[in-house]
Amino acid sequence: MKVLFVCLGNICRSPSAEGVFREISDCVTDSAGTGGWHVGSPPYGPMLEAAARRGHDFSDLRARQFRREDFADFDLIIGMDDANIRDIEALRPSGNKTPVQLFTDFAAETGAQEVPDPYYTRDFDGALDLIESCAKGLHGKLHEIEPR
C-alpha cells in the first residue's frame, strides 16, 4: 500500500503525518504540499522540535509539490483539510479512481473536521495529538482499503 499525505506547504502537517504513519505501518509513504513555496525545504523547525519531544524524527523529509502523477503513483491520498482536498481533486485526471480522504475521517472520535495548520495556529503539540490519533485510525482501517 502506498499512501500520500498532503497539506498546504508540506512543512508541518503532511510531513508529520508521513513521519508518524511510517513508524506504525509498513506502507510506502510520502507527503506533498498543494503549494510550491517550500519545495526542497525540511519540515518546519518548531514542528520538528515538538515531534522530537515525542520521539518522532522526520528530519530527513523534504517538501515537494503535489502533482497529477501522484494519482497514478499512490493507492490512497490523504488531505489535512477541505481546501487541500479541493486542490487535490482539481488535479485529478479524468477517469482516475484513487481514493482521496480527509485525515480526520480516521479519527471521528476527536470531533475534528480538519488538522489545523500549526504554522498559523502555533499549536504544534495540538496538531501532533490529532495527527497521532488519525494515523492510528488509518492504520486500523488499512485492511478496508484495497491497493490498486
C-alpha positions in Angstrom: 0.0 0.0 0.0 1.3 3.4 -1.0 -0.1 6.4 1.0 0.5 10.1 0.2 -0.2 12.8 2.9 -1.0 16.3 1.6 -1.2 19.7 3.2 -0.6 23.3 2.0 3.2 23.8 2.2 4.5 20.3 3.1 6.5 21.6 6.1 4.2 20.9 9.1 1.1 18.7 8.9 1.8 16.3 6.0 5.5 15.5 6.8 4.4 15.0 10.4 1.6 12.6 9.2 4.1 10.8 7.0 6.6 10.5 9.8 4.2 9.3 12.4 2.5 6.9 10.0 5.7 5.3 8.7 6.6 4.5 12.3 3.5 2.4 12.8 2.9 0.8 9.4 4.8 -1.0 6.7 3.2 1.2 3.9 5.2 3.2 1.5 4.6 6.8 2.5 5.3 10.2 1.1 4.0 13.7 1.6 3.4 16.8 -0.6 2.0 20.3 -0.5 -0.6 21.8 -2.8 1.6 24.9 -2.9 5.2 25.0 -4.1 6.7 27.7 -1.8 8.8 25.3 0.3 9.9 22.7 -2.3 13.2 21.2 -1.2 12.9 22.6 2.4 13.0 20.4 5.5 10.0 20.3 7.9 9.5 23.5 9.9 11.8 23.7 12.9 9.2 24.2 15.6 7.3 21.2 14.2 10.4 19.0 14.2 11.1 20.1 17.8 7.6 19.2 19.0 7.8 15.9 17.3 11.3 15.1 18.7 9.9 15.7 22.3 7.6 12.7 21.5 10.3 10.6 20.0 9.4 11.2 16.3 12.1 12.1 13.8 11.2 13.0 10.3 14.0 15.5 9.7 15.1 13.5 6.6 12.0 14.6 4.7 12.0 17.4 2.1 9.0 19.3 0.8 7.6 18.7 -2.7 4.6 19.9 -4.5 1.6 17.6 -5.2 1.3 16.7 -8.9 -1.2 14.9 -11.2 1.0 11.9 -11.4 0.5 11.2 -7.7 -2.9 9.8 -8.5 -1.2 7.0 -10.5 1.6 6.5 -8.0 -0.4 6.1 -4.8 -3.2 3.9 -3.6 -4.6 6.5 -1.1 -4.2 10.2 -0.9 -4.9 11.9 2.4 -5.6 15.7 2.8 -5.3 17.6 6.0 -8.3 20.0 5.4 -11.1 20.7 2.9 -9.0 23.2 1.0 -6.4 20.6 0.4 -9.0 18.1 -0.7 -10.4 20.6 -3.3 -6.9 21.4 -4.6 -6.1 17.7 -4.9 -9.3 16.9 -6.7 -8.8 19.8 -9.1 -5.8 17.9 -10.5 -7.5 14.5 -10.7 -7.0 13.0 -14.2 -10.2 12.0 -16.0 -11.3 8.5 -15.1 -8.9 8.1 -12.1 -10.4 6.3 -9.1 -7.6 6.8 -6.5 -9.4 7.5 -3.1 -8.8 10.9 -1.6 -9.9 11.2 2.0 -9.7 13.7 4.8 -7.2 12.6 7.5 -9.7 13.4 10.3 -12.1 10.8 8.8 -9.9 8.2 10.5 -10.3 9.8 14.0 -14.0 10.7 14.1 -13.9 10.3 17.9 -11.9 13.5 18.1 -14.7 15.6 16.6 -12.1 17.4 14.5 -13.1 18.4 11.0 -9.6 19.1 9.8 -6.0 19.2 11.1 -5.4 22.9 11.8 -2.2 24.3 10.3 0.3 24.9 13.2 2.3 27.2 11.0 -0.5 29.6 11.6 -2.0 28.4 14.9 1.4 27.8 16.6 -0.2 24.8 18.3 2.3 22.2 17.2 1.5 19.8 20.1 -2.2 20.0 19.4 -1.6 19.2 15.7 0.6 16.3 16.7 -2.0 15.0 19.1 -4.5 14.9 16.2 -2.1 13.6 13.7 -1.2 10.7 16.0 -4.9 9.8 16.5 -5.6 10.0 12.8 -2.5 7.9 12.0 -3.6 5.2 14.4 -7.1 5.3 13.0 -5.9 5.0 9.4 -3.6 2.1 10.4 -6.6 0.3 11.9 -8.6 0.8 8.7 -5.9 -0.2 6.2 -7.5 -3.7 5.8 -10.6 -2.0 4.4 -8.7 -0.1 1.6 -7.6 -2.2 -1.4 -4.3 -1.3 -3.0 -4.7 -0.7 -6.7 
